[in-house]
Amino acid sequence: MVSSISDHDLIFAVLHLKVSRPKTTYITTRSFKNYNPDAFQLDMFSAPWSVVEVFDGVDDKLYAFDLLFNEILDHHVPIRSIKVRGKPNPCIAEEIRELMKSRNVWRKTAHRTNDPHAWFTYKNLKHQVRKSTRAAESKFIKDQIQNNPRNTNCIWKAIRLCIPKRSVSPKFYSKEDKIVADTFNNFFASVGKSTNSKIESLAEKNNFDLNNSIFTPRSFPTSEQFTFHVNRSRTL
């Protein structure tokens, strides 16, 4: 490429790189979609468990028991491979997961029976899950920032959890070009002020002193700093 700032043409390369998609993850679990506890108990009661006593060895007895039990289990709760659609949330502890399971059970019961008590319990559990998740995320982000003041990787991971996910659907604007341009201009002109207000509000809420910075800027000796040198000699 011809450039007026040098006696030599600039050499450059263009790389058309594509981000490789992560491999799809599947987990193997049992499906309780059509599970009927009464039918399961009836089959367990009717199974020929006396066959287990025919064998003399302990291993043979265990093999016969597993064969009968797994056959009944596969009939009522079959094994399914489920595609994992998202990454697990590192903020959610086992207590919140158990709360989510209870919420899902009551949601199915409420839809199936339309019982007012079931709907009330489901909505109450739904509120508890949302409240517990927000509290866990707030504590996780706060701990990540305070415990890793010099680890920018951990800090940026915590910051990304606070950023809303990018919408996949494209945006369409039916307004005139000037109105759209003014709207974008007003947004970017005020984003700094609004961000600063949010930072001050969060700092006040968490009793954090913004003047007491936990970040120490890195300093480099003069010999390692980048500088321009003018070379006035020219070879013809």
Secondary structure, DSSP 8 states (H G I E B T S, - for coil): ---TTSSS-----------------EEEEE--TT--HHHHHHHHHHS-GGGGGG--SHHHHHHHHHHHHHHHHHHHS-EEEEE--S---TT--HHHHHHHHHHHHHHHHHHHH--HHHHHHHHHHHHHHHHHHHHHHHHHHHHHHHH-TT-HHHHHHHHHHHS----SS-----S-HHHHHHHHHHHHHHHHHHHHHHHHHHHHHTT--TTS---------GGGS-----------
